[in-house]
Amino acid sequence: MNTIDTKGVTQAGVIQVIPAATDVVRQFWALMASNDFSSVGAVLSDDFLLDWPQSNERIRGKDNFARMNAEYPCNGRWIFTINQLLGNDVEVVSDVSITDGVQHPHAISFFTVVNGKITAIREYWPEPYPAPANRRHLVEQIR
């Protein structure tokens, strides 16, 4: 078994190309769009963690992540639309719209990517709410 140093070179001298963090997250969303949630494990680290601070929940590991997504009630195939994706070498943020044709959730996800694998996601699921009437004279509707 070859080990890899921090520059991506194995002891045998073979260069391993580690994908950019943003590319790994784009691949994550593409795999999610397949609706084969076990396949997403290809981009998750062995010690993967997903935190949902709003509900104070943590999902630990690839298998629990896949099961949670597979068991979530839906009305058809999930469709994922990346609205925005920004990142650096280790951290990536995505703004994604999701639908199964009936449900229309929105996810803001903060990814940590190390050596080409997602080690952690901290995710927020904002709920829409009606705009307060007292500022109606200062705003315009965006949809």
N, CA, C and O atoms as CSV, one atom per row, in Angstrom:
chain,resi,resn,atom,element,x,y,z
A,1,MET,N,N,0.844,-1.181,0.000
A,1,MET,CA,C,0.000,0.000,0.000
A,1,MET,C,C,0.881,1.233,0.000
A,1,MET,O,O,1.802,1.334,0.810
A,2,ASN,N,N,0.616,2.160,-0.884
A,2,ASN,CA,C,1.383,3.393,-0.954
A,2,ASN,C,C,0.789,4.432,-0.023
A,2,ASN,O,O,-0.432,4.560,0.064
A,3,THR,N,N,1.621,5.161,0.660
A,3,THR,CA,C,1.145,6.286,1.458
A,3,THR,C,C,1.396,7.562,0.671
A,3,THR,O,O,2.263,7.599,-0.203
A,4,ILE,N,N,0.648,8.593,0.977
A,4,ILE,CA,C,0.741,9.849,0.226
A,4,ILE,C,C,1.190,10.949,1.158
A,4,ILE,O,O,0.651,11.102,2.254
A,5,ASP,N,N,2.182,11.721,0.725
A,5,ASP,CA,C,2.601,12.857,1.540
A,5,ASP,C,C,1.686,14.045,1.263
A,5,ASP,O,O,0.745,13.932,0.477
A,6,THR,N,N,1.951,15.174,1.898
A,6,THR,CA,C,1.066,16.334,1.787
A,6,THR,C,C,1.070,16.966,0.403
A,6,THR,O,O,0.197,17.780,0.099
A,7,LYS,N,N,2.033,16.611,-0.443
A,7,LYS,CA,C,2.085,17.170,-1.789
A,7,LYS,C,C,1.368,16.293,-2.805
A,7,LYS,O,O,1.341,16.627,-3.990
A,8,GLY,N,N,0.786,15.179,-2.372
A,8,GLY,CA,C,0.062,14.308,-3.283
A,8,GLY,C,C,0.959,13.350,-4.043
A,8,GLY,O,O,0.568,12.848,-5.096
A,9,VAL,N,N,2.166,13.084,-3.527
A,9,VAL,CA,C,3.085,12.156,-4.180
A,9,VAL,C,C,3.204,10.911,-3.304
A,9,VAL,O,O,3.495,11.014,-2.112
A,10,THR,N,N,2.979,9.741,-3.891
A,10,THR,CA,C,3.093,8.497,-3.128
A,10,THR,C,C,4.558,8.174,-2.911
A,10,THR,O,O,5.434,8.725,-3.578
A,11,GLN,N,N,4.819,7.274,-1.970
A,11,GLN,CA,C,6.201,6.849,-1.735
A,11,GLN,C,C,6.783,6.197,-2.974
A,11,GLN,O,O,8.000,6.201,-3.159
A,12,ALA,N,N,5.943,5.642,-3.818
A,12,ALA,CA,C,6.414,5.026,-5.057
A,12,ALA,C,C,6.693,6.070,-6.133
A,12,ALA,O,O,7.115,5.724,-7.236
A,13,GLY,N,N,6.459,7.352,-5.822
A,13,GLY,CA,C,6.739,8.428,-6.765
A,13,GLY,C,C,5.604,8.752,-7.705
A,13,GLY,O,O,5.781,9.555,-8.621
A,14,VAL,N,N,4.441,8.153,-7.509
A,14,VAL,CA,C,3.286,8.406,-8.365
A,14,VAL,C,C,2.552,9.642,-7.848
A,14,VAL,O,O,2.248,9.738,-6.659
A,15,ILE,N,N,2.275,10.571,-8.735
A,15,ILE,CA,C,1.562,11.784,-8.342
A,15,ILE,C,C,0.068,11.499,-8.333
A,15,ILE,O,O,-0.489,11.000,-9.311
A,16,GLN,N,N,-0.571,11.824,-7.215
A,16,GLN,CA,C,-2.023,11.679,-7.112
A,16,GLN,C,C,-2.635,13.063,-7.232
A,16,GLN,O,O,-2.282,13.967,-6.474
A,17,VAL,N,N,-3.545,13.235,-8.171
A,17,VAL,CA,C,-4.209,14.519,-8.344
A,17,VAL,C,C,-5.393,14.580,-7.393
A,17,VAL,O,O,-6.298,13.748,-7.457
A,18,ILE,N,N,-5.379,15.560,-6.523
A,18,ILE,CA,C,-6.478,15.762,-5.586
A,18,ILE,C,C,-7.361,16.865,-6.154
A,18,ILE,O,O,-6.887,17.978,-6.382
A,19,PRO,N,N,-8.647,16.571,-6.387
A,19,PRO,CA,C,-9.527,17.566,-7.001
A,19,PRO,C,C,-9.730,18.781,-6.101
A,19,PRO,O,O,-9.627,18.687,-4.877
A,20,ALA,N,N,-10.019,19.913,-6.721
A,20,ALA,CA,C,-10.322,21.135,-5.977
A,20,ALA,C,C,-11.559,20.903,-5.116
A,20,ALA,O,O,-12.444,20.130,-5.483
A,21,ALA,N,N,-11.613,21.568,-3.984
A,21,ALA,CA,C,-12.740,21.418,-3.060
A,21,ALA,C,C,-14.069,21.746,-3.743
A,21,ALA,O,O,-15.061,21.052,-3.520
A,22,THR,N,N,-14.101,22.790,-4.568
A,22,THR,CA,C,-15.357,23.138,-5.246
A,22,THR,C,C,-15.782,22.033,-6.210
A,22,THR,O,O,-16.975,21.772,-6.363
A,23,ASP,N,N,-14.819,21.385,-6.860
A,23,ASP,CA,C,-15.149,20.269,-7.761
A,23,ASP,C,C,-15.722,19.086,-6.987
A,23,ASP,O,O,-16.636,18.412,-7.462
A,24,VAL,N,N,-15.187,18.837,-5.797
A,24,VAL,CA,C,-15.697,17.741,-4.960
A,24,VAL,C,C,-17.146,18.030,-4.563
A,24,VAL,O,O,-17.984,17.128,-4.578
A,25,VAL,N,N,-17.442,19.275,-4.209
A,25,VAL,CA,C,-18.812,19.623,-3.803
A,25,VAL,C,C,-19.757,19.576,-5.006
A,25,VAL,O,O,-20.906,19.157,-4.864
A,26,ARG,N,N,-19.300,19.991,-6.167
A,26,ARG,CA,C,-20.141,19.847,-7.377
A,26,ARG,C,C,-20.440,18.366,-7.638
A,26,ARG,O,O,-21.555,18.008,-8.018
A,27,GLN,N,N,-19.436,17.516,-7.431
A,27,GLN,CA,C,-19.650,16.072,-7.611
A,27,GLN,C,C,-20.637,15.555,-6.560
A,27,GLN,O,O,-21.477,14.709,-6.869
A,28,PHE,N,N,-20.546,16.054,-5.324
A,28,PHE,CA,C,-21.496,15.688,-4.271
A,28,PHE,C,C,-22.926,15.954,-4.736
A,28,PHE,O,O,-23.783,15.075,-4.642
A,29,TRP,N,N,-23.188,17.167,-5.240
A,29,TRP,CA,C,-24.551,17.507,-5.666
A,29,TRP,C,C,-24.968,16.700,-6.889
A,29,TRP,O,O,-26.143,16.357,-7.020
A,30,ALA,N,N,-24.039,16.389,-7.782
A,30,ALA,CA,C,-24.371,15.543,-8.941
A,30,ALA,C,C,-24.752,14.140,-8.479
A,30,ALA,O,O,-25.703,13.554,-8.996
A,31,LEU,N,N,-24.020,13.601,-7.515
A,31,LEU,CA,C,-24.360,12.278,-6.979
A,31,LEU,C,C,-25.690,12.308,-6.237
A,31,LEU,O,O,-26.470,11.360,-6.329
A,32,MET,N,N,-25.955,13.384,-5.503
A,32,MET,CA,C,-27.255,13.522,-4.832
A,32,MET,C,C,-28.376,13.515,-5.872
A,32,MET,O,O,-29.432,12.924,-5.648
A,33,ALA,N,N,-28.144,14.173,-7.006
A,33,ALA,CA,C,-29.159,14.245,-8.062
A,33,ALA,C,C,-29.438,12.889,-8.691
A,33,ALA,O,O,-30.483,12.708,-9.316
A,34,SER,N,N,-28.523,11.926,-8.540
A,34,SER,CA,C,-28.770,10.586,-9.058
A,34,SER,C,C,-29.853,9.874,-8.250
A,34,SER,O,O,-30.439,8.895,-8.710
A,35,ASN,N,N,-30.115,10.380,-7.030
A,35,ASN,CA,C,-31.050,9.774,-6.082
A,35,ASN,C,C,-30.579,8.399,-5.610
A,35,ASN,O,O,-31.335,7.668,-4.970
A,36,ASP,N,N,-29.334,8.048,-5.924
A,36,ASP,CA,C,-28.679,6.859,-5.383
A,36,ASP,C,C,-27.773,7.368,-4.264
A,36,ASP,O,O,-26.591,7.633,-4.481
A,37,PHE,N,N,-28.344,7.500,-3.064
A,37,PHE,CA,C,-27.656,8.194,-1.989
A,37,PHE,C,C,-26.454,7.432,-1.454
A,37,PHE,O,O,-25.575,8.029,-0.833
A,38,SER,N,N,-26.399,6.132,-1.680
A,38,SER,CA,C,-25.202,5.378,-1.311
A,38,SER,C,C,-24.014,5.791,-2.166
A,38,SER,O,O,-22.873,5.733,-1.708
A,39,SER,N,N,-24.266,6.209,-3.409
A,39,SER,CA,C,-23.175,6.606,-4.300
A,39,SER,C,C,-22.453,7.852,-3.799
A,39,SER,O,O,-21.294,8.079,-4.145
A,40,VAL,N,N,-23.124,8.650,-2.994
A,40,VAL,CA,C,-22.533,9.889,-2.467
A,40,VAL,C,C,-21.332,9.575,-1.577
A,40,VAL,O,O,-20.447,10.413,-1.404
A,41,GLY,N,N,-21.304,8.368,-1.014
A,41,GLY,CA,C,-20.186,7.957,-0.183
A,41,GLY,C,C,-18.842,8.051,-0.891
A,41,GLY,O,O,-17.804,8.097,-0.231
A,42,ALA,N,N,-18.838,8.080,-2.210
A,42,ALA,CA,C,-17.593,8.184,-2.976
A,42,ALA,C,C,-16.849,9.485,-2.685
A,42,ALA,O,O,-15.628,9.539,-2.837
A,43,VAL,N,N,-17.559,10.530,-2.269
A,43,VAL,CA,C,-16.909,11.816,-1.997
A,43,VAL,C,C,-16.890,12.162,-0.508
A,43,VAL,O,O,-16.467,13.254,-0.128
A,44,LEU,N,N,-17.350,11.227,0.339
A,44,LEU,CA,C,-17.361,11.458,1.781
A,44,LEU,C,C,-16.195,10.727,2.439
A,44,LEU,O,O,-15.849,9.616,2.038
A,45,SER,N,N,-15.592,11.348,3.446
A,45,SER,CA,C,-14.505,10.700,4.181
A,45,SER,C,C,-15.072,9.615,5.090
A,45,SER,O,O,-16.274,9.571,5.354
A,46,ASP,N,N,-14.190,8.747,5.561
A,46,ASP,CA,C,-14.616,7.664,6.450
A,46,ASP,C,C,-15.154,8.190,7.780
A,46,ASP,O,O,-15.971,7.528,8.421
A,47,ASP,N,N,-14.705,9.366,8.198
A,47,ASP,CA,C,-15.159,9.942,9.476
A,47,ASP,C,C,-16.130,11.110,9.259
A,47,ASP,O,O,-16.190,12.033,10.071
A,48,PHE,N,N,-16.883,11.062,8.163
A,48,PHE,CA,C,-17.808,12.121,7.777
A,48,PHE,C,C,-18.831,12.460,8.865
A,48,PHE,O,O,-19.372,11.574,9.527
A,49,LEU,N,N,-19.086,13.775,9.036
A,49,LEU,CA,C,-20.122,14.270,9.953
A,49,LEU,C,C,-20.989,15.296,9.231
A,49,LEU,O,O,-20.481,16.140,8.492
A,50,LEU,N,N,-22.301,15.218,9.451
A,50,LEU,CA,C,-23.250,16.223,8.968
A,50,LEU,C,C,-23.978,16.777,10.182
A,50,LEU,O,O,-24.591,16.024,10.938
A,51,ASP,N,N,-23.914,18.094,10.372
A,51,ASP,CA,C,-24.609,18.751,11.478
A,51,ASP,C,C,-25.740,19.612,10.955
A,51,ASP,O,O,-25.582,20.357,9.988
A,52,TRP,N,N,-26.896,19.497,11.617
A,52,TRP,CA,C,-28.048,20.361,11.380
A,52,TRP,C,C,-28.273,21.175,12.651
A,52,TRP,O,O,-29.014,20.731,13.528
A,53,PRO,N,N,-27.659,22.351,12.780
A,53,PRO,CA,C,-27.774,23.140,14.011
A,53,PRO,C,C,-29.205,23.536,14.375
A,53,PRO,O,O,-29.523,23.656,15.558
A,54,GLN,N,N,-30.066,23.741,13.387
A,54,GLN,CA,C,-31.429,24.176,13.678
A,54,GLN,C,C,-32.206,23.146,14.487
A,54,GLN,O,O,-33.023,23.511,15.333
A,55,SER,N,N,-31.959,21.864,14.236
A,55,SER,CA,C,-32.664,20.804,14.970
A,55,SER,C,C,-31.749,20.091,15.959
A,55,SER,O,O,-32.151,19.120,16.601
A,56,ASN,N,N,-30.512,20.581,16.078
A,56,ASN,CA,C,-29.540,20.021,17.018
A,56,ASN,C,C,-29.290,18.535,16.755
A,56,ASN,O,O,-29.276,17.727,17.683
A,57,GLU,N,N,-29.089,18.176,15.451
A,57,GLU,CA,C,-28.873,16.783,15.068
A,57,GLU,C,C,-27.520,16.628,14.383
A,57,GLU,O,O,-27.028,17.543,13.723
A,58,ARG,N,N,-26.934,15.453,14.556
A,58,ARG,CA,C,-25.700,15.082,13.865
A,58,ARG,C,C,-25.910,13.724,13.214
A,58,ARG,O,O,-26.457,12.805,13.824
A,59,ILE,N,N,-25.470,13.612,11.970
A,59,ILE,CA,C,-25.471,12.343,11.254
A,59,ILE,C,C,-24.013,11.948,11.106
A,59,ILE,O,O,-23.211,12.701,10.554
A,60,ARG,N,N,-23.673,10.775,11.595
A,60,ARG,CA,C,-22.289,10.317,11.599
A,60,ARG,C,C,-22.121,9.170,10.601
A,60,ARG,O,O,-22.785,8.139,10.709
A,61,GLY,N,N,-21.232,9.362,9.638
A,61,GLY,CA,C,-20.872,8.292,8.720
A,61,GLY,C,C,-21.648,8.269,7.416
A,61,GLY,O,O,-22.760,8.784,7.309
A,62,LYS,N,N,-21.009,7.644,6.419
A,62,LYS,CA,C,-21.580,7.525,5.073
A,62,LYS,C,C,-22.885,6.735,5.069
A,62,LYS,O,O,-23.847,7.111,4.400
A,63,ASP,N,N,-22.909,5.632,5.826
A,63,ASP,CA,C,-24.092,4.768,5.809
A,63,ASP,C,C,-25.309,5.467,6.388
A,63,ASP,O,O,-26.397,5.384,5.817
A,64,ASN,N,N,-25.147,6.151,7.508
A,64,ASN,CA,C,-26.280,6.872,8.101
A,64,ASN,C,C,-26.740,8.012,7.196
A,64,ASN,O,O,-27.933,8.301,7.113
A,65,PHE,N,N,-25.792,8.655,6.521
A,65,PHE,CA,C,-26.144,9.720,5.583
A,65,PHE,C,C,-27.010,9.160,4.450
A,65,PHE,O,O,-28.046,9.733,4.113
A,66,ALA,N,N,-26.580,8.043,3.868
A,66,ALA,CA,C,-27.330,7.426,2.771
A,66,ALA,C,C,-28.715,6.981,3.230
A,66,ALA,O,O,-29.708,7.226,2.545
A,67,ARG,N,N,-28.781,6.326,4.388
A,67,ARG,CA,C,-30.075,5.846,4.903
A,67,ARG,C,C,-31.025,6.998,5.200
A,67,ARG,O,O,-32.211,6.926,4.879
A,68,MET,N,N,-30.506,8.064,5.813
A,68,MET,CA,C,-31.353,9.204,6.134
A,68,MET,C,C,-31.967,9.792,4.867
A,68,MET,O,O,-33.157,10.108,4.851
A,69,ASN,N,N,-31.185,9.942,3.820
A,69,ASN,CA,C,-31.703,10.492,2.569
A,69,ASN,C,C,-32.657,9.527,1.876
A,69,ASN,O,O,-33.672,9.953,1.326
A,70,ALA,N,N,-32.347,8.240,1.893
A,70,ALA,CA,C,-33.210,7.245,1.251
A,70,ALA,C,C,-34.547,7.105,1.969
A,70,ALA,O,O,-35.567,6.841,1.334
A,71,GLU,N,N,-34.548,7.279,3.292
A,71,GLU,CA,C,-35.774,7.106,4.076
A,71,GLU,C,C,-36.602,8.382,4.203
A,71,GLU,O,O,-37.715,8.340,4.726
A,72,TYR,N,N,-36.080,9.515,3.735
A,72,TYR,CA,C,-36.820,10.770,3.859
A,72,TYR,C,C,-38.047,10.722,2.955
A,72,TYR,O,O,-37.933,10.371,1.781
A,73,PRO,N,N,-39.220,11.070,3.486
A,73,PRO,CA,C,-40.452,11.001,2.675
A,73,PRO,C,C,-40.392,11.950,1.473
A,73,PRO,O,O,-40.066,13.129,1.607
A,74,CYS,N,N,-40.713,11.404,0.300
A,74,CYS,CA,C,-40.708,12.249,-0.894
A,74,CYS,C,C,-41.809,11.815,-1.854
A,74,CYS,O,O,-42.410,10.751,-1.707
A,75,ASN,N,N,-42.049,12.663,-2.828
A,75,ASN,CA,C,-43.130,12.462,-3.791
A,75,ASN,C,C,-42.616,12.170,-5.194
A,75,ASN,O,O,-43.352,12.332,-6.167
A,76,GLY,N,N,-41.399,11.756,-5.307
A,76,GLY,CA,C,-40.775,11.494,-6.602
A,76,GLY,C,C,-39.286,11.703,-6.488
A,76,GLY,O,O,-38.743,11.807,-5.388
A,77,ARG,N,N,-38.627,11.765,-7.628
A,77,ARG,CA,C,-37.171,11.976,-7.632
A,77,ARG,C,C,-36.842,13.379,-7.140
A,77,ARG,O,O,-37.541,14.345,-7.446
A,78,TRP,N,N,-35.760,13.466,-6.371
A,78,TRP,CA,C,-35.270,14.762,-5.926
A,78,TRP,C,C,-34.482,15.419,-7.050
A,78,TRP,O,O,-33.682,14.767,-7.721
A,79,ILE,N,N,-34.707,16.701,-7.251
A,79,ILE,CA,C,-33.973,17.503,-8.228
A,79,ILE,C,C,-33.245,18.587,-7.456
A,79,ILE,O,O,-33.841,19.264,-6.618
A,80,PHE,N,N,-31.968,18.755,-7.731
A,80,PHE,CA,C,-31.111,19.708,-7.019
A,80,PHE,C,C,-30.619,20.763,-8.005
A,80,PHE,O,O,-30.090,20.429,-9.065
A,81,THR,N,N,-30.793,22.034,-7.656
A,81,THR,CA,C,-30.319,23.135,-8.485
A,81,THR,C,C,-29.333,23.955,-7.669
A,81,THR,O,O,-29.691,24.532,-6.642
A,82,ILE,N,N,-28.095,24.004,-8.130
A,82,ILE,CA,C,-27.084,24.824,-7.450
A,82,ILE,C,C,-27.304,26.273,-7.866
A,82,ILE,O,O,-27.126,26.629,-9.031
A,83,ASN,N,N,-27.690,27.100,-6.906
A,83,ASN,CA,C,-27.874,28.527,-7.166
A,83,ASN,C,C,-26.552,29.279,-7.070
A,83,ASN,O,O,-26.297,30.209,-7.835
A,84,GLN,N,N,-25.711,28.865,-6.120
A,84,GLN,CA,C,-24.409,29.499,-5.942
A,84,GLN,C,C,-23.484,28.526,-5.225
A,84,GLN,O,O,-23.914,27.751,-4.371
A,85,LEU,N,N,-22.211,28.582,-5.588
A,85,LEU,CA,C,-21.212,27.730,-4.954
A,85,LEU,C,C,-19.911,28.528,-4.901
A,85,LEU,O,O,-19.393,28.963,-5.930
A,86,LEU,N,N,-19.394,28.711,-3.695
A,86,LEU,CA,C,-18.166,29.482,-3.481
A,86,LEU,C,C,-17.240,28.684,-2.590
A,86,LEU,O,O,-17.696,27.980,-1.689
A,87,GLY,N,N,-15.929,28.789,-2.834
A,87,GLY,CA,C,-15.038,28.053,-1.957
A,87,GLY,C,C,-13.589,28.405,-2.122
A,87,GLY,O,O,-13.200,29.168,-3.006
A,88,ASN,N,N,-12.785,27.817,-1.232
A,88,ASN,CA,C,-11.337,27.921,-1.312
A,88,ASN,C,C,-10.767,26.505,-1.313
A,88,ASN,O,O,-11.444,25.580,-1.762
A,89,ASP,N,N,-9.563,26.311,-0.830
A,89,ASP,CA,C,-8.929,24.992,-0.875
A,89,ASP,C,C,-9.561,23.963,0.054
A,89,ASP,O,O,-9.427,22.760,-0.173
A,90,VAL,N,N,-10.251,24.424,1.101
A,90,VAL,CA,C,-10.780,23.512,2.120
A,90,VAL,C,C,-12.262,23.727,2.390
A,90,VAL,O,O,-12.975,22.764,2.676
A,91,GLU,N,N,-12.738,24.945,2.308
A,91,GLU,CA,C,-14.128,25.260,2.671
A,91,GLU,C,C,-14.925,25.688,1.444
A,91,GLU,O,O,-14.457,26.465,0.612
A,92,VAL,N,N,-16.151,25.154,1.357
A,92,VAL,CA,C,-17.042,25.476,0.250
A,92,VAL,C,C,-18.427,25.726,0.820
A,92,VAL,O,O,-18.865,25.033,1.739
A,93,VAL,N,N,-19.114,26.719,0.271
A,93,VAL,CA,C,-20.494,27.014,0.657
A,93,VAL,C,C,-21.357,26.870,-0.583
A,93,VAL,O,O,-21.010,27.367,-1.655
A,94,SER,N,N,-22.493,26.181,-0.428
A,94,SER,CA,C,-23.427,26.074,-1.545
A,94,SER,C,C,-24.815,26.522,-1.108
A,94,SER,O,O,-25.230,26.330,0.035
A,95,ASP,N,N,-25.515,27.127,-2.061
A,95,ASP,CA,C,-26.906,27.540,-1.915
A,95,ASP,C,C,-27.664,26.710,-2.954
A,95,ASP,O,O,-27.500,26.916,-4.156
A,96,VAL,N,N,-28.494,25.769,-2.487
A,96,VAL,CA,C,-29.120,24.802,-3.389
A,96,VAL,C,C,-30.634,24.777,-3.190
A,96,VAL,O,O,-31.120,24.715,-2.061
A,97,SER,N,N,-31.364,24.826,-4.288
A,97,SER,CA,C,-32.809,24.632,-4.282
A,97,SER,C,C,-33.076,23.163,-4.585
A,97,SER,O,O,-32.416,22.559,-5.431
A,98,ILE,N,N,-34.049,22.603,-3.885
A,98,ILE,CA,C,-34.339,21.171,-3.992
A,98,ILE,C,C,-35.839,21.003,-4.187
A,98,ILE,O,O,-36.632,21.738,-3.599
A,99,THR,N,N,-36.224,20.039,-5.009
A,99,THR,CA,C,-37.652,19.749,-5.141
A,99,THR,C,C,-37.866,18.287,-5.507
A,99,THR,O,O,-37.029,17.651,-6.149
A,100,ASP,N,N,-39.009,17.781,-5.080
A,100,ASP,CA,C,-39.478,16.462,-5.516
A,100,ASP,C,C,-40.769,16.632,-6.312
A,100,ASP,O,O,-41.490,15.666,-6.563
A,101,GLY,N,N,-41.048,17.870,-6.704
A,101,GLY,CA,C,-42.265,18.194,-7.434
A,101,GLY,C,C,-43.358,18.727,-6.539
A,101,GLY,O,O,-44.259,19.419,-7.014
A,102,VAL,N,N,-43.302,18.422,-5.248
A,102,VAL,CA,C,-44.290,18.900,-4.277
A,102,VAL,C,C,-43.595,19.752,-3.213
A,102,VAL,O,O,-44.001,20.882,-2.941
A,103,GLN,N,N,-42.551,19.193,-2.624
A,103,GLN,CA,C,-41.777,19.918,-1.623
A,103,GLN,C,C,-40.741,20.794,-2.340
A,103,GLN,O,O,-40.238,20.434,-3.404
A,104,HIS,N,N,-40.432,21.960,-1.732
A,104,HIS,CA,C,-39.472,22.887,-2.328
A,104,HIS,C,C,-38.519,23.433,-1.267
A,104,HIS,O,O,-38.468,24.644,-1.050
A,105,PRO,N,N,-37.765,22.556,-0.605
A,105,PRO,CA,C,-36.835,23.061,0.416
A,105,PRO,C,C,-35.619,23.740,-0.214
A,105,PRO,O,O,-35.367,23.637,-1.414
A,106,HIS,N,N,-34.895,24.422,0.629
A,106,HIS,CA,C,-33.720,25.185,0.242
A,106,HIS,C,C,-32.631,24.847,1.248
A,106,HIS,O,O,-32.909,24.813,2.447
A,107,ALA,N,N,-31.412,24.598,0.811
A,107,ALA,CA,C,-30.320,24.250,1.728
A,107,ALA,C,C,-29.137,25.185,1.530
A,107,ALA,O,O,-28.698,25.437,0.408
A,108,ILE,N,N,-28.636,25.690,2.646
A,108,ILE,CA,C,-27.378,26.427,2.673
A,108,ILE,C,C,-26.400,25.510,3.395
A,108,ILE,O,O,-26.583,25.210,4.575
A,109,SER,N,N,-25.362,25.064,2.692
A,109,SER,CA,C,-24.467,24.035,3.211
A,109,SER,C,C,-23.029,24.532,3.241
A,109,SER,O,O,-22.534,25.113,2.275
A,110,PHE,N,N,-22.369,24.291,4.369
A,110,PHE,CA,C,-20.972,24.661,4.571
A,110,PHE,C,C,-20.161,23.367,4.611
A,110,PHE,O,O,-20.309,22.574,5.541
A,111,PHE,N,N,-19.316,23.148,3.621
A,111,PHE,CA,C,-18.538,21.915,3.472
A,111,PHE,C,C,-17.100,22.128,3.918
A,111,PHE,O,O,-16.529,23.201,3.723
A,112,THR,N,N,-16.525,21.095,4.517
A,112,THR,CA,C,-15.084,21.018,4.747
A,112,THR,C,C,-14.567,19.863,3.908
A,112,THR,O,O,-15.059,18.740,4.018
A,113,VAL,N,N,-13.568,20.139,3.065
A,113,VAL,CA,C,-13.023,19.140,2.149
A,113,VAL,C,C,-11.529,18.996,2.427
A,113,VAL,O,O,-10.786,19.977,2.399
A,114,VAL,N,N,-11.099,17.774,2.694
A,114,VAL,CA,C,-9.693,17.486,2.972
A,114,VAL,C,C,-9.255,16.315,2.092
A,114,VAL,O,O,-9.892,15.261,2.084
A,115,ASN,N,N,-8.164,16.510,1.354
A,115,ASN,CA,C,-7.622,15.466,0.475
A,115,ASN,C,C,-8.670,14.881,-0.474
A,115,ASN,O,O,-8.704,13.672,-0.705
A,116,GLY,N,N,-9.519,15.748,-1.018
A,116,GLY,CA,C,-10.492,15.311,-2.006
A,116,GLY,C,C,-11.732,14.633,-1.466
A,116,GLY,O,O,-12.520,14.084,-2.234
A,117,LYS,N,N,-11.920,14.663,-0.140
A,117,LYS,CA,C,-13.104,14.043,0.477
A,117,LYS,C,C,-13.788,15.059,1.398
A,117,LYS,O,O,-13.130,15.870,2.049
A,118,ILE,N,N,-15.104,14.996,1.437
A,118,ILE,CA,C,-15.881,15.856,2.342
A,118,ILE,C,C,-15.828,15.237,3.728
A,118,ILE,O,O,-16.271,14.107,3.934
A,119,THR,N,N,-15.281,15.988,4.678
A,119,THR,CA,C,-15.176,15.483,6.046
A,119,THR,C,C,-16.337,15.959,6.903
A,119,THR,O,O,-16.712,15.300,7.872
A,120,ALA,N,N,-16.910,17.116,6.542
A,120,ALA,CA,C,-17.998,17.660,7.356
A,120,ALA,C,C,-18.880,18.580,6.524
A,120,ALA,O,O,-18.431,19.245,5.591
A,121,ILE,N,N,-20.160,18.589,6.904
A,121,ILE,CA,C,-21.125,19.546,6.352
A,121,ILE,C,C,-21.906,20.108,7.530
A,121,ILE,O,O,-22.353,19.366,8.404
A,122,ARG,N,N,-22.064,21.418,7.546
A,122,ARG,CA,C,-22.973,22.094,8.484
A,122,ARG,C,C,-24.042,22.720,7.596
A,122,ARG,O,O,-23.739,23.541,6.730
A,123,GLU,N,N,-25.309,22.322,7.821
A,123,GLU,CA,C,-26.355,22.650,6.856
A,123,GLU,C,C,-27.541,23.329,7.530
A,123,GLU,O,O,-27.971,22.952,8.619
A,124,TYR,N,N,-28.052,24.347,6.839
A,124,TYR,CA,C,-29.216,25.098,7.321
A,124,TYR,C,C,-30.318,25.008,6.272
A,124,TYR,O,O,-30.069,25.119,5.072
A,125,TRP,N,N,-31.539,24.806,6.754
A,125,TRP,CA,C,-32.717,24.670,5.900
A,125,TRP,C,C,-33.685,25.815,6.215
A,125,TRP,O,O,-34.618,25.637,6.997
A,126,PRO,N,N,-33.468,26.988,5.611
A,126,PRO,CA,C,-34.322,28.135,5.931
A,126,PRO,C,C,-35.748,27.944,5.410
A,126,PRO,O,O,-35.968,27.429,4.314
A,127,GLU,N,N,-36.679,28.363,6.207
A,127,GLU,CA,C,-38.094,28.315,5.831
A,127,GLU,C,C,-38.533,29.702,5.359
A,127,GLU,O,O,-38.183,30.703,5.984
A,128,PRO,N,N,-39.289,29.772,4.271
A,128,PRO,CA,C,-39.800,31.085,3.840
A,128,PRO,C,C,-40.815,31.615,4.851
A,128,PRO,O,O,-41.462,30.846,5.561
A,129,TYR,N,N,-40.940,32.923,4.903
A,129,TYR,CA,C,-41.910,33.550,5.800
A,129,TYR,C,C,-42.418,34.826,5.149
A,129,TYR,O,O,-41.721,35.420,4.327
A,130,PRO,N,N,-43.616,35.252,5.504
A,130,PRO,CA,C,-44.162,36.470,4.898
A,130,PRO,C,C,-43.396,37.705,5.372
A,130,PRO,O,O,-43.006,37.805,6.536
A,131,ALA,N,N,-43.193,38.628,4.460
A,131,ALA,CA,C,-42.508,39.875,4.805
A,131,ALA,C,C,-43.388,40.705,5.740
A,131,ALA,O,O,-44.599,40.791,5.535
A,132,PRO,N,N,-42.798,41.308,6.751
A,132,PRO,CA,C,-43.564,42.173,7.655
A,132,PRO,C,C,-44.123,43.389,6.911
A,132,PRO,O,O,-43.448,43.988,6.074
A,133,ALA,N,N,-45.345,43.730,7.231
A,133,ALA,CA,C,-46.033,44.839,6.563
A,133,ALA,C,C,-45.351,46.181,6.820
A,133,ALA,O,O,-45.418,47.075,5.976
A,134,ASN,N,N,-44.697,46.334,7.969
A,134,ASN,CA,C,-44.128,47.647,8.321
A,134,ASN,C,C,-42.946,48.064,7.437
A,134,ASN,O,O,-42.503,49.209,7.530
A,135,ARG,N,N,-42.434,47.198,6.604
A,135,ARG,CA,C,-41.357,47.598,5.707
A,135,ARG,C,C,-41.758,47.510,4.231
A,135,ARG,O,O,-40.918,47.645,3.341
A,136,ARG,N,N,-43.016,47.288,3.991
A,136,ARG,CA,C,-43.522,47.118,2.624
A,136,ARG,C,C,-43.153,48.305,1.729
A,136,ARG,O,O,-42.883,48.132,0.541
A,137,HIS,N,N,-43.142,49.512,2.309
A,137,HIS,CA,C,-42.832,50.715,1.519
A,137,HIS,C,C,-41.331,50.822,1.171
A,137,HIS,O,O,-40.944,51.701,0.401
A,138,LEU,N,N,-40.496,49.949,1.722
A,138,LEU,CA,C,-39.055,50.008,1.487
A,138,LEU,C,C,-38.523,48.859,0.618
A,138,LEU,O,O,-37.352,48.859,0.238
A,139,VAL,N,N,-39.373,47.895,0.308
A,139,VAL,CA,C,-38.887,46.699,-0.373
A,139,VAL,C,C,-39.680,46.419,-1.647
A,139,VAL,O,O,-40.729,47.017,-1.887
A,140,GLU,N,N,-39.169,45.514,-2.446
A,140,GLU,CA,C,-39.909,45.004,-3.601
A,140,GLU,C,C,-39.811,43.493,-3.565
A,140,GLU,O,O,-38.851,42.952,-3.017
A,141,GLN,N,N,-40.772,42.808,-4.132
A,141,GLN,CA,C,-40.793,41.350,-4.163
A,141,GLN,C,C,-39.768,40.862,-5.187
A,141,GLN,O,O,-39.620,41.456,-6.254
A,142,ILE,N,N,-39.063,39.778,-4.858
A,142,ILE,CA,C,-38.069,39.246,-5.796
A,142,ILE,C,C,-38.596,38.051,-6.575
A,142,ILE,O,O,-37.917,37.561,-7.477
A,143,ARG,N,N,-39.767,37.582,-6.253
A,143,ARG,CA,C,-40.387,36.498,-7.031
A,143,ARG,C,C,-41.773,36.870,-7.401
A,143,ARG,O,O,-42.466,36.094,-8.058
